[in-house]
Amino acid sequence: MFPARYTVFFLCLALAFVAFVLMFAVNVHFIWPFAVFGVLSLIGVFDLQQTRHAVLRNYPVSGHFRYLFEAIRPELRQYFFESNQDGRPFSRERRSMVYDRAKNIEDVLPFGTELDVYNDQYGWVNHSVTPRPENHEELRVTIGGPDCKQPYSASLYNISAMSFGSLSGNAILALNKGAKAGHFYHDTGEGSVSRYHREGGGDLVWELGSGYFGCRAADGKFDPEKFKAQAANPQIKMIEIKMSQGAKPGHGGVLPGAKVTEEIAEARGVPLGQDCISPASHSAFSTPIELLEFIQTLRNLSGGKPVGFKLCIGHRWEFMAIVKAMLKSGIKPDFIVVDGAEGGTGAAPIEFANRLGTPLLQGLLFVHNSLVATGLRDDIKLGASGKMISAFDISGTMCLGADWVNSARGFMFAVGCIQSQSCHTNRCPTGVATQDPKRQQALVVPDKAERVTNFHRNTLKSLMAFTAAAGLNHPSEFRPEHFYLRGGAREIMSANAAFTWLKKGALLDEAHDLPGYSAFWAMADAESFKPAKSLDAAKTLGHHRAHH
């Protein structure tokens, strides 16, 4: 008796034998079933001999269906089994909203919400009984502190950092052309300014990562002269130092030499065909004071353009050390962009993507409070990024302290992404996240650029309507008391009651005991990112000061 798991294999052998006999005895056309079952039989023999896959050894021939179904599992879920609210990281409903706005299709929801409005995670905005007329002015914010000579008027909604190399040339070109037509900016990502950015002609924020691409010396360190030459490009409106990113905070990267094409080498200023390394940390500075001095250097070299930094909040004392360095040195960045741990365009190790870094809501609130409590908030603009694709996302984030927001995946959807989650394989089905020339050709730049512009315009149009319904004239008027969330099955709270909000100058008082802030403030040192004392010692010191 043969085990049942071999049934398919032996059926293939038997049918191959029968077809072989019939090919001579009845009709030569039986060669075709003989060929099919013969090949399957050979596959079964090979499966029994190979040693890499236990499933195939135990289930010759039929075991291959396991790998087939595993390969198409995302498509099966997305197209057949996924409900409107189930998809991750973006639900079908939210993706459809982006697609409709990008195509200028009316994005209405029939028959009421599918969300569970009694779920603990549900949040909402209260409307006004006296809604205002919609504001049809362009929604913008001016970025540039006291030391900035070339302040920039930015849209409230912009394209977040995505490098050429992770995205295709056609995707970058479509995004940038769309940004130019819609009058909003396009963050280059740390891959620097490519020929596709330049061809598009749209406003750029040049992101400067630890690899210093575009201003990199032969030894991989920062080259001031190269930076000065590139920063003079009028297309570059701001410079953003990348401290960390939500997708993989604290993680560097290596682009293998085989993937360093002529175009990537040109954009990044690295040798063709050689490994391209992005260290986990910067070499241009190692202390909070040195970071601010570097910001001052970049501001001077760029002719006074706004300079700031982006980070996903990690150790709280490290950000507070930067704040203390601002107070000590008098040097302030023009802006800070807070990236949430839910950011996700960068391929990352699972542990980094799932369990490292602070989510946007908590990170942004912490940064905003820290700046308010030290009297610095008025001179520093705050941007935010992390799954921002709707009017509710934008207004809710501005309520927590943001002056503007950026979106990466929202604009990826607008340019054609279908959330196949194959970004790291170089086999993106829509030509967005691939360097395969044939796959890129599927992305038609003029059509996708128009969709990028449409998505931006229609999202801000929805934001203006949402703002007016709340009885406000401008999204910057949203306050914590406008937003509500559940505190359990029975209780509801406004955001001003649900979260801690520090008063101006609160951290500058000699005696303060602010949960989540005072102890970390005592640990922070303007001269080092390392804690000045242990958390227990800081808590003891804080309690002593508060009671004396």
C-alpha positions in Angstrom: 0.0 0.0 0.0 1.3 3.4 -1.0 0.7 6.4 1.3 -2.2 8.7 0.2 0.2 11.6 -0.1 1.8 10.0 -3.1 -1.6 9.5 -4.9 -1.2 12.5 -7.3 2.4 11.4 -8.2 1.3 7.9 -9.0 -1.7 9.0 -10.9 0.7 11.1 -13.1 2.9 8.0 -13.6 -0.2 5.9 -14.5 -1.7 8.4 -16.9 1.6 9.0 -18.6 1.9 5.3 -19.2 -1.7 5.0 -20.5 -1.1 8.0 -22.8 2.1 6.5 -24.1 0.3 3.2 -25.0 -2.6 5.0 -26.6 -0.3 7.2 -28.6 0.8 4.1 -30.5 -2.4 2.0 -30.3 -5.0 4.6 -31.0 -3.9 8.1 -32.1 -0.6 10.0 -32.3 -2.3 13.0 -30.7 -2.1 11.3 -27.4 1.5 12.6 -27.4 0.1 15.8 -25.7 -1.3 14.2 -22.6 1.7 12.0 -22.5 4.0 15.1 -22.6 2.0 16.7 -19.8 1.8 13.8 -17.5 5.4 12.8 -18.3 6.7 16.1 -17.3 4.6 16.0 -14.0 6.0 12.5 -13.4 9.6 13.8 -13.8 8.8 16.6 -11.5 7.6 14.0 -8.9 10.8 12.0 -9.3 12.9 15.2 -8.8 10.7 16.1 -5.7 11.5 12.8 -4.1 15.2 13.2 -4.7 15.7 16.8 -3.6 16.6 17.7 0.0 15.6 21.4 0.3 11.8 21.1 0.8 10.3 18.5 3.1 6.8 19.2 1.8 7.8 18.2 -1.8 9.5 15.1 -0.6 6.3 14.0 1.3 3.9 15.3 -1.4 5.6 15.0 -4.8 3.8 17.0 -7.5 0.9 18.0 -5.3 3.2 19.8 -2.9 3.8 22.5 -5.5 0.3 23.8 -5.1 1.2 24.9 -1.6 3.9 27.2 -3.0 1.6 28.4 -5.7 -1.2 29.4 -3.3 1.3 30.9 -1.0 2.6 33.1 -3.8 -0.8 34.4 -4.8 -2.2 34.6 -1.2 -2.0 38.5 -1.1 -3.9 38.7 -4.4 -6.5 36.2 -3.2 -7.1 38.2 0.0 -7.1 41.6 -1.8 -9.4 40.6 -4.6 -11.7 38.0 -3.1 -11.7 37.8 0.7 -10.8 41.2 2.0 -13.6 43.4 3.2 -13.7 47.2 2.8 -12.2 47.7 6.2 -9.9 44.7 6.6 -6.9 45.6 4.4 -3.5 46.4 5.9 -1.8 48.7 6.1 -4.5 50.6 4.2 -8.0 49.3 3.9 -9.8 48.9 0.6 -12.0 51.8 1.5 -9.1 54.2 2.1 -7.3 53.1 -1.0 -10.4 53.5 -3.1 -10.8 57.0 -1.7 -7.3 57.9 -3.0 -7.9 56.3 -6.4 -11.2 58.2 -6.8 -9.7 61.5 -5.9 -6.7 60.9 -8.2 -9.1 60.1 -11.1 -11.4 63.0 -10.3 -14.2 60.6 -9.5 -16.8 61.6 -6.8 -15.6 59.9 -3.6 -18.9 59.4 -1.8 -19.8 56.6 0.6 -23.3 55.1 0.1 -25.6 53.7 2.8 -23.6 54.9 5.8 -20.3 54.2 7.5 -19.0 50.6 7.8 -16.8 51.6 10.8 -17.9 50.5 14.3 -18.5 53.9 15.9 -18.7 52.3 19.3 -15.2 50.7 19.0 -12.7 52.0 21.5 -10.4 53.1 18.6 -13.1 55.2 17.0 -12.4 59.0 16.9 -14.4 61.9 15.4 -14.7 65.6 15.0 -17.7 67.5 16.3 -19.4 69.7 13.7 -20.8 73.2 14.3 -24.5 74.2 14.1 -23.2 77.3 12.3 -20.8 76.0 9.7 -18.7 78.5 7.8 -18.5 79.1 4.0 -15.7 77.0 2.5 -12.3 78.7 2.3 -11.2 78.6 -1.3 -7.8 80.1 -0.7 -4.6 78.1 -1.2 -3.8 76.3 2.1 -0.2 77.1 2.9 2.2 77.7 5.7 5.4 79.8 5.7 8.5 77.9 7.0 11.6 79.7 8.1 12.8 80.9 11.5 14.5 84.1 12.6 17.8 83.1 11.0 16.3 82.0 7.6 16.9 84.4 4.7 14.8 82.5 2.1 11.6 81.3 3.9 9.4 78.9 1.9 5.6 78.9 1.6 4.7 75.2 1.7 1.3 73.6 1.0 -0.4 72.0 4.0 -0.1 68.6 2.1 3.1 67.4 0.4 4.9 64.3 -0.9 7.0 62.7 1.8 10.5 61.2 1.4 10.9 58.5 -1.2 14.2 58.1 -2.9 14.9 57.5 -6.6 16.2 53.9 -6.5 13.4 52.7 -4.2 10.9 54.3 -6.7 11.3 54.1 -10.4 12.4 57.0 -12.5 9.0 57.2 -14.1 7.3 57.3 -10.7 9.7 60.1 -9.5 9.0 62.1 -12.7 5.2 61.7 -12.4 5.3 62.7 -8.7 7.4 65.7 -9.4 5.4 66.9 -12.4 2.3 66.5 -10.3 3.8 68.5 -7.5 4.8 71.3 -9.9 1.3 71.5 -11.4 -0.3 71.4 -7.9 2.1 73.8 -6.3 3.3 71.6 -3.5 6.7 70.1 -2.6 8.3 66.8 -3.3 10.8 65.4 -0.7 13.7 63.7 -2.5 14.3 61.0 0.2 17.9 60.4 1.1 18.8 59.2 -2.5 19.4 62.9 -3.4 18.2 64.9 -6.4 18.0 62.7 -9.6 17.7 63.7 -13.2 14.0 62.8 -12.9 13.5 65.4 -10.1 15.2 68.0 -12.2 13.2 67.1 -15.3 9.9 67.4 -13.4 10.8 71.0 -12.3 8.7 70.8 -9.1 9.7 72.3 -5.7 12.1 70.0 -3.8 13.0 69.3 -0.2 16.5 67.8 -0.3 16.7 65.1 2.4 20.2 64.6 3.7 20.8 61.2 5.2 23.8 59.7 6.8 25.2 58.8 3.4 25.3 62.5 2.4 24.3 61.6 -1.1 24.6 64.5 -3.5 27.3 66.1 -1.3 29.4 63.1 -0.4 33.2 63.0 -0.3 35.2 60.0 -1.5 35.4 58.7 2.1 31.6 58.9 2.5 31.6 62.0 4.7 30.0 65.4 4.1 31.5 67.6 1.4 30.6 71.3 2.0 31.5 72.5 -1.5 29.4 69.8 -3.2 26.5 70.7 -0.9 26.8 74.4 -1.6 26.8 73.8 -5.4 23.7 71.6 -5.3 21.9 73.6 -2.7 22.1 76.6 -5.0 19.6 74.9 -7.3 16.5 77.1 -7.2 14.3 74.0 -7.3 15.5 73.1 -3.8 13.4 75.0 -1.4 14.5 73.4 2.0 17.1 71.0 3.4 16.0 68.2 5.7 18.5 66.2 7.8 17.2 62.7 8.2 18.0 61.5 11.7 15.7 58.5 11.5 12.6 57.3 9.6 9.5 55.6 10.9 9.9 52.5 8.7 13.2 51.5 10.2 14.5 53.9 12.9 18.1 53.4 13.9 18.9 51.3 10.8 21.4 51.9 8.1 21.4 50.3 4.7 23.5 48.9 1.9 22.7 49.2 -1.8 24.7 46.4 -3.5 27.0 47.5 -6.2 25.1 45.4 -8.8 22.1 47.8 -8.2 24.1 51.0 -8.4 23.2 51.9 -12.0 24.6 54.9 -13.9 21.5 57.0 -13.0 21.7 56.1 -9.3 25.4 56.8 -9.2 24.9 60.1 -10.9 22.2 61.2 -8.3 24.0 60.0 -5.2 27.5 61.0 -6.2 28.9 57.5 -5.7 31.1 55.2 -7.9 29.2 53.1 -10.5 28.9 49.5 -9.6 30.2 49.8 -6.0 28.4 49.1 -2.8 26.6 52.2 -1.6 26.5 52.4 2.2 24.2 54.5 4.4 25.5 54.2 8.0 23.0 54.0 10.9 24.3 57.3 12.3 25.7 60.6 11.0 29.5 61.3 10.8 29.0 65.1 10.5 27.9 65.4 14.2 27.8 63.3 17.3 26.3 65.6 19.9 23.2 67.8 20.1 25.3 70.9 20.0 27.2 69.6 16.9 23.8 68.8 15.2 22.7 72.4 15.6 26.1 73.7 14.4 25.7 71.5 11.4 22.2 73.0 10.8 23.7 76.5 11.0 26.5 75.4 8.5 23.9 74.1 6.0 21.8 77.2 6.4 24.8 79.4 5.6 26.0 77.2 2.7 22.6 77.2 1.1 22.2 80.9 1.2 19.8 81.0 4.1 17.3 78.4 2.9 15.2 76.7 5.7 17.0 73.8 7.3 15.5 71.3 9.7 15.6 67.6 10.6 13.3 64.6 10.4 13.1 61.9 13.0 11.0 59.2 14.5 10.9 59.7 18.3 13.0 57.2 20.2 14.6 57.8 23.6 12.9 60.9 24.9 16.0 62.3 26.6 17.7 62.4 23.2 15.2 64.8 21.7 15.1 66.8 24.9 18.9 67.0 24.7 18.5 68.7 21.3 16.0 71.1 22.8 18.5 71.9 25.6 21.2 72.4 22.9 18.9 75.0 21.2 18.5 76.9 24.4 22.3 76.8 25.1 23.5 77.6 21.7 20.8 79.9 20.5 20.7 77.9 17.2 17.3 76.6 16.2 16.2 74.6 13.2 13.6 76.2 10.9 11.4 73.1 11.1 11.2 69.6 12.5 9.3 66.7 10.7 8.1 64.0 13.1 7.8 60.6 11.3 5.5 58.0 12.9 6.6 54.4 13.4 3.6 53.5 11.2 5.6 54.9 8.2 6.3 52.2 5.7 7.6 52.9 2.2 11.1 51.7 3.2 11.6 47.9 3.3 12.7 47.0 6.8 13.3 44.0 9.0 10.1 42.8 10.6 11.1 43.8 14.2 12.1 47.3 13.1 8.8 47.8 11.2 6.6 46.4 13.9 8.2 47.1 17.2 10.7 50.0 17.0 10.0 53.7 17.3 7.2 55.9 18.6 3.8 56.1 16.7 3.1 59.5 15.2 0.3 60.6 17.6 2.6 60.1 20.7 5.7 61.3 19.0 4.2 64.5 17.6 2.5 65.4 20.9 5.8 64.9 22.7 7.7 67.2 20.4 5.1 69.8 20.3 4.8 69.9 24.2 8.6 69.9 24.6 8.9 73.0 22.3 6.0 74.8 23.9 7.3 74.1 27.4 10.7 75.6 26.5 9.3 78.7 24.7 10.7 77.5 21.3 7.6 76.5 19.5 6.8 79.9 17.9 10.1 79.9 16.0 10.0 76.2 14.8 7.4 74.8 12.4 6.4 71.2 12.8 5.6 68.7 10.0 4.3 65.2 10.4 4.2 62.0 8.3 2.6 58.6 8.8 -0.5 57.3 6.9 -1.9 60.7 6.2 -4.4 60.4 3.3 -7.7 62.0 4.3 -9.0 65.3 5.6 -9.6 63.7 9.0 -6.0 62.5 9.1 -4.6 66.0 8.3 -6.9 67.9 10.6 -6.4 65.5 13.5 -2.6 65.8 13.1 -2.7 69.6 13.0 -4.8 69.5 16.2 -1.9 67.7 17.9 0.6 70.4 16.9 1.5 69.9 13.3 1.7 72.9 11.0 1.6 70.7 7.8 1.7 67.1 6.9 3.4 64.8 4.4 2.3 61.6 2.8 4.3 58.9 1.0 2.0 56.0 0.4 -1.0 58.3 -0.3 0.9 59.7 -3.3 2.1 56.2 -4.2 -1.5 55.1 -4.6 -2.2 58.2 -6.7 0.7 57.3 -9.0 -0.6 53.7 -9.4 0.5 51.6 -6.4 -2.0 48.8 -5.7 -0.5 47.7 -2.3 0.9 44.5 -3.7 3.6 44.8 -1.0 6.3 43.7 -3.4 8.3 46.9 -3.2 11.5 45.1 -2.1 11.4 42.4 -4.9 12.0 44.7 -7.9 8.8 43.1 -9.4 6.3 45.9 -8.7 3.3 45.1 -10.9 2.6 48.8 -11.6 6.1 50.1 -12.3 6.1 52.3 -9.2 8.7 50.6 -6.9 11.1 48.9 -9.4 14.2 49.6 -11.4 13.1 47.1 -14.1 13.0 49.1 -17.3 10.1 47.0 -18.8 8.0 47.2 -15.7 8.6 51.0 -15.5 7.2 51.4 -19.0 3.8 50.5 -17.6 3.7 53.7 -15.7 2.6 56.5 -18.2 4.0 59.7 -16.7 1.6 62.4 -18.1 -1.5 60.4 -16.9 -0.1 59.6 -13.4 1.3 63.2 -13.0 -2.2 64.5 -13.5 -3.6 62.0 -10.9 -1.0 63.2 -8.4 -2.2 66.7 -8.9 -5.9 65.7 -8.7 -5.3 63.7 -5.5 -3.6 66.7 -3.8 -6.3 69.2 -4.9 -9.2 67.0 -4.0 -7.8 66.1 -0.6 -7.3 69.8 0.3 -10.8 70.5 -1.1 -12.2 67.9 1.3 -10.1 69.4 4.1 -11.6 72.8 3.4 -15.1 71.4 3.5 -14.3 69.4 6.7 -12.9 72.6 8.3 -16.0 74.7 7.4 -18.3 72.0 8.8 -16.6 72.3 12.1 -17.3 76.1 12.1 -13.7 77.1 11.3 -12.1 79.2 8.6 -8.7 77.4 8.3 -7.3 74.0 9.3 -4.8 75.7 11.6 -7.7 76.7 13.8 -8.4 73.0 14.8 -7.8 72.5 18.5 -7.8 69.5 20.8 -11.3 70.3 22.0 -12.7 69.7 18.4 -11.6 66.0 18.4 -13.2 63.3 20.4 -12.3 59.7 21.2 -13.6 56.9 23.4 -12.2 56.2 26.8 -13.9 52.9 27.2 -17.4 51.6 26.5 -19.2 54.5 28.2 -16.9 57.4 28.4 -16.0 59.9 25.6 -13.2 62.5 25.9 -12.0 65.4 23.9 -8.3 65.3 22.9 -7.5 68.1 25.3 -8.7 65.9 28.2 -7.3 62.6 26.8 -3.7 63.8 26.4 -1.2 65.9 28.4 -0.7 69.5 27.2 2.1 71.5 28.7 2.0 75.2 29.3 4.5 77.6 27.7 7.7 77.7 29.7 6.7 74.8 32.0 10.0 73.0 31.6 12.0 76.2 32.3 10.7 76.5 35.9 13.1 75.5 38.6 10.6 73.1 40.2 8.3 71.0 38.0 7.1 67.4 38.2 5.4 66.7 34.8 4.8 63.0 34.2 6.5 61.8 31.0 8.6 65.0 30.8 10.4 66.2 33.9 12.4 63.0 34.5 13.6 62.8 30.8 14.4 66.6 30.9 16.6 65.9 33.9 18.3 63.1 32.0 19.0 65.2 28.9 22.4 66.8 28.2 23.0 69.4 25.5 26.5 68.1 25.1 25.6 64.4 24.6 22.9 62.2 23.3 23.7 59.8 26.2 21.6 60.3 29.4 23.2 62.5 32.0 21.8 60.4 34.8 19.7 57.3 35.3 15.9 57.5 35.1 15.6 56.7 38.9 18.0 59.5 39.8 16.2 61.9 37.5 12.8 61.0 39.2 14.3 61.4 42.6 15.7 64.8 41.7 12.4 65.9 40.2 10.4 64.9 43.3 12.9 66.7 45.5 12.6 70.0 43.5 8.9 69.8 43.3 8.5 69.6 47.1 11.1 72.2 48.0 
